[in-house]
Amino acid sequence: GADDNASGVAMMLECARVLAKQKPERSIIFAAFSAEEEGLLGSKYFVEHAPVDKARIKAMVNFDMVGRLDSILHIEGTGTAQQFDSLITTSQSREPFQIERSPGGYGPSDQSSFYAEKIPVLFFHTSIHEQYHTPFDDWQLINFEGEAQIADFASKLILKLAASNQDVTYISTGSAIDMSRSGMKVTLGIMPDHASGGKGLKISAVSPGKAAEKAGLQKGDIITNIQGEKVDGIESYMQQMNKCTKGQIILIDILRNNEKKIITVAL
């Protein structure tokens, strides 16, 4: 689709155009990965067959769905390196958007393949929408001006990262579980909002005929607990779901219009 992920390819190419004119201390590798939806296959292969010694890869910046800027740019992985928070802050000037930071390194995109190898990562996105994974994710809905603004900011950040003569200090933010979209043993049949902001996991859409719909889960519900375990975002949600098995009956705590409910779900 145009946003998922032609927008990320366009962002990478624009950053390459801008950064090719610079002469940073570090080398910069530009790569586009295929088969992300099948289990991060392209990025996993790249990490396993890197064109340079893997130990020389100091950081990875991932662009996946960056074409629908409203007012917030979401950057995940800010806690995966000691320097990232200050790097983001010093790279900001007068960007016409807010930046929402999330520290976790694992998520359903290609940065997870690198973070699993203890490489610090940053994952840029502008969140999920109703056209996600549908034929309606078309170019007319892309915010071209917004994407250009993100590209300008990202290029400045990458240049600062590549110009630094200091090593980037890796930090562990969670367990190395399979975070690919197809890697879960069982699924609810929901479209998660990856930018839920640590207050649970918001449901962006519910797939017809799947476990979530049959149980009565709705778009806008916020999952806060699965089987007695707290859910505060996509990473903890997938950790809890990976403990479940097909045919199991589970209890899910949700917030619906600020009202707490407990939903019984048959997987």
C-alpha positions in Angstrom: 0.0 0.0 0.0 0.9 3.6 -0.3 1.5 4.1 3.4 2.4 0.4 4.2 5.0 0.6 3.1 5.7 2.7 0.0 6.0 5.7 2.4 8.9 4.0 4.2 10.7 3.3 0.9 10.2 6.9 -0.2 11.6 8.1 3.2 14.7 5.9 2.9 15.4 7.1 -0.6 15.0 10.8 0.4 17.3 10.3 3.4 19.8 8.6 1.0 19.6 11.6 -1.4 20.2 14.1 1.4 22.9 12.2 3.3 24.8 11.2 0.1 25.9 14.9 0.0 27.5 14.7 3.5 30.7 13.1 4.7 30.0 11.6 8.1 32.5 9.7 10.2 30.5 6.5 10.0 29.3 4.6 6.9 25.5 4.5 6.3 23.9 1.4 4.7 20.5 1.9 3.1 18.4 -1.3 2.8 14.8 -2.2 1.9 13.5 -5.5 3.2 10.9 -7.8 1.8 8.8 -10.5 3.5 8.3 -8.5 6.7 4.7 -9.7 6.9 5.8 -13.4 6.6 8.0 -13.1 9.8 10.6 -10.4 9.2 12.3 -12.7 6.7 14.1 -10.0 4.7 15.6 -8.2 7.7 16.5 -11.5 9.5 18.4 -12.6 6.4 20.2 -9.2 6.2 21.3 -9.5 9.8 22.5 -13.1 9.2 24.3 -12.1 6.0 25.3 -8.5 6.6 27.6 -6.9 4.0 29.8 -5.8 6.9 30.8 -7.4 10.2 27.6 -7.4 12.3 29.6 -6.0 15.3 30.3 -2.9 13.2 26.5 -2.1 12.9 26.1 0.5 15.7 22.4 1.4 15.2 19.4 0.8 12.9 16.7 3.3 11.9 13.5 1.8 10.5 10.7 3.6 8.6 7.5 1.7 8.4 4.2 3.6 7.7 5.4 7.2 7.8 2.9 8.7 5.3 0.0 9.7 7.5 1.4 12.4 9.8 -1.4 14.1 11.7 0.3 15.9 14.6 2.4 13.2 16.2 5.4 11.3 15.0 5.9 8.1 17.0 9.5 6.9 17.6 9.9 3.5 19.2 13.2 2.1 20.6 14.2 5.3 22.3 15.3 3.3 25.3 17.5 0.9 23.3 20.6 3.1 23.5 21.8 5.4 26.2 22.3 8.3 23.7 19.0 8.1 21.8 16.8 10.4 24.0 19.4 13.2 23.9 20.0 12.6 20.2 16.3 13.1 19.4 16.1 16.2 21.5 19.1 17.8 20.0 17.9 16.9 16.5 14.6 18.8 17.0 14.4 22.4 15.9 11.0 23.7 15.0 9.4 20.6 13.6 5.6 21.2 13.1 4.8 18.0 14.9 5.1 16.4 18.3 7.2 13.4 19.0 5.9 10.6 21.1 8.6 8.3 22.4 8.4 4.6 23.3 11.5 2.9 24.8 10.9 -0.8 23.7 13.0 -2.2 20.9 10.8 -5.1 19.9 7.7 -4.5 17.7 6.0 -5.9 14.6 8.5 -4.4 12.1 12.0 -5.0 10.8 13.9 -3.2 13.6 13.2 -6.3 15.8 15.6 -8.4 13.7 18.4 -6.0 14.6 17.4 -5.5 18.2 17.5 -9.3 18.7 21.2 -9.0 17.9 21.7 -6.3 20.5 21.8 -3.5 18.0 20.1 -0.3 19.2 17.1 0.7 17.0 14.7 3.5 16.3 11.4 2.8 14.6 9.6 5.8 13.0 5.8 5.6 12.2 2.7 7.7 12.1 0.4 5.0 13.5 -2.2 2.6 12.0 -5.4 3.7 10.2 -8.5 2.1 8.8 -7.0 1.5 5.4 -4.2 -0.7 6.9 -3.9 -3.9 4.9 -6.7 -3.0 2.5 -6.7 -1.9 -1.2 -7.8 1.6 0.0 -4.3 2.4 1.3 -3.7 4.6 -1.7 -1.5 7.6 -2.6 -4.3 10.2 -2.3 -4.3 9.7 1.5 -0.6 10.3 1.9 0.4 13.5 3.7 3.3 14.4 1.4 4.2 17.6 3.2 4.2 15.8 6.5 6.4 13.0 5.2 8.9 15.6 3.8 9.0 17.2 7.3 9.7 13.8 8.9 12.4 13.1 6.3 14.1 16.4 7.1 14.1 15.6 10.8 15.2 12.0 10.3 18.1 13.0 8.0 19.4 15.4 10.7 19.1 12.7 13.3 20.9 10.1 11.2 23.6 12.6 10.3 24.3 13.3 14.0 24.3 9.6 14.7 26.8 8.9 11.9 29.0 11.9 12.7 29.5 10.9 16.3 32.9 9.3 17.1 31.4 7.7 20.3 30.0 4.2 20.4 26.2 3.8 20.8 25.6 2.1 24.1 23.1 -0.8 23.8 20.4 -1.1 26.5 18.1 -4.1 26.9 14.4 -3.2 27.2 12.7 -6.6 27.2 12.8 -10.2 26.3 13.6 -11.4 22.8 10.3 -12.9 21.6 9.0 -13.2 18.0 7.3 -9.9 17.4 6.4 -10.5 13.7 2.8 -10.2 12.6 2.7 -13.9 11.7 4.8 -15.2 14.6 2.1 -15.6 17.2 0.7 -19.1 17.9 -2.9 -17.7 18.4 -4.4 -14.3 17.6 -7.5 -12.4 18.6 -8.1 -11.0 15.2 -7.6 -7.3 16.0 -5.6 -4.5 14.5 -3.6 -3.1 17.4 -2.8 0.6 17.8 1.0 0.6 18.2 0.9 4.1 19.6 -1.3 3.4 22.6 1.0 5.4 24.9 1.6 2.8 27.7 -2.0 2.9 29.0 -2.9 -0.5 27.6 -3.3 -1.6 24.0 -6.0 0.1 22.0 -7.9 -1.8 19.3 -8.0 0.0 16.0 -10.1 -2.6 14.2 -11.7 -6.0 14.7 -11.6 -8.7 12.0 -15.0 -10.2 11.1 -15.5 -13.8 12.3 -12.4 -13.9 14.5 -12.1 -14.6 18.2 -12.3 -10.9 19.2 -15.5 -10.2 17.3 -17.1 -13.3 18.6 -16.3 -12.3 22.1 -17.7 -8.8 21.7 -14.5 -6.8 21.6 -14.9 -3.5 19.7 -12.9 -0.9 17.9 -11.7 1.6 20.5 -11.6 -0.9 23.4 -8.3 -0.7 25.4 -6.9 -4.1 26.5 -5.3 -3.6 30.0 -4.9 -7.2 31.2 -4.8 -10.7 29.7 -5.1 -13.7 32.1 -4.2 -11.6 35.1 -1.1 -10.1 33.5 -0.8 -6.4 32.8 -0.8 -5.2 29.2 0.7 -1.7 28.6 1.5 -1.8 24.9 2.2 -4.0 21.9 5.2 -5.8 23.4 3.5 -7.0 26.6 0.3 -7.8 24.6 2.3 -10.2 22.3 4.2 -11.6 25.3 0.9 -12.6 27.0 -0.7 -13.9 23.8 2.3 -16.1 23.1 1.5 -17.8 26.4 -1.9 -18.8 25.1 -2.9 -21.9 23.1 -5.5 -22.6 20.4 -8.8 -23.6 22.0 -8.1 -22.0 25.3 -10.7 -19.7 27.1 -9.0 -16.6 28.3 -10.1 -13.5 30.3 -9.3 -10.1 29.0 -9.7 -6.9 30.9 -10.6 -3.8 28.9 -11.6 -0.2 29.2 -14.6 0.8 27.1 -15.6 4.5 27.3 -13.5 4.6 30.6 -15.6 1.7 32.0 -13.8 -1.5 33.1 -15.1 -4.7 31.6 -14.0 -8.4 31.6 -14.4 -10.2 28.4 -14.3 -14.0 28.0 -12.6 -15.0 24.7 -12.4 -18.4 23.1 -9.2 -18.7 21.0 
